[in-house]
Amino acid sequence: MDFLNNVLFVPLNILPFYVLALVIGFTVHEFSHAYVANKFGDPTARLLGRVTLNPAAHIDLLGMILLLIAGFGWARPVPVNRENFSRPRLMGILVSAAGPVSNLLVALLTAIIYYALNYFGLIGSFANNRIDIAIYTFVEYMILMNCFLFLFNLIPLPPLDGYRILSDWLPPRLSARLQRVEQWAMLLFLLLVFIYPLRQVTIVPLYQLANTLGGSFYTLGNLLFGG
């Protein structure tokens, strides 16, 4: 047990909540990319069975393992063929944004549902009951990790959604220049997430920002349902 606690990014006692929150977050994220792309006329993801909320279609084992031990990982990327879009740049932006936005919505809905259940007496005071503690811990990580996925994926470095959004948003001339340095931008991304001192000024602050963003959802839920 001590060995696992030393290896894992999160304490062993909260690992199930952390993993479940990530599986849901990744699944909704990738499903949203696939769903929007299919709606805009690109059947690539649908033909590969990616327009589904089945986690098995989206979870990457190595990406999950790295998240457990390093706090950074990935799901299986959704293939998108922009040539199938009637307006490739605009629709490309919307498809790329669909994933992060879906994570933000999941975090928001989780907070609202939690406070609604509490308001109607379907769950009690988490301080007095193990089940309520488990529910609250799961809610906490659902909100935190989905806020983190929202923020992290908006970083404008490949292979993240923020880079794709930036590439489609820029005028074609600037976008072409950006693509010429894409390999170096990818290297920068890898350095930021895998070199510990750089992680401390990139990934760690993102978790802190995600916590702050999640806190605003708690506040909203509290306002809507009176604590």
Secondary structure, DSSP 8 states (H G I E B T S, - for coil): -HHHHHHSSS-GGGHHHHHHHHHHHHHHHHHHHHHHHHHTT--HHHHTT-SS--GGGT--HHHHHHHHHHS----------GGGSSSHHHHHHHHHHHHHHHHHHHHHHHHHHHHHHHHTTSS--GGG-HHHHHHHHHHHHHHHHHHHHHHHTTSSSTTSHHHHHHHHHS-HHHHHHHHHTHHHHHHHHHHHHHSHHHHHTTHHHHHHHHHHHHHHHHHHHHHHHT-
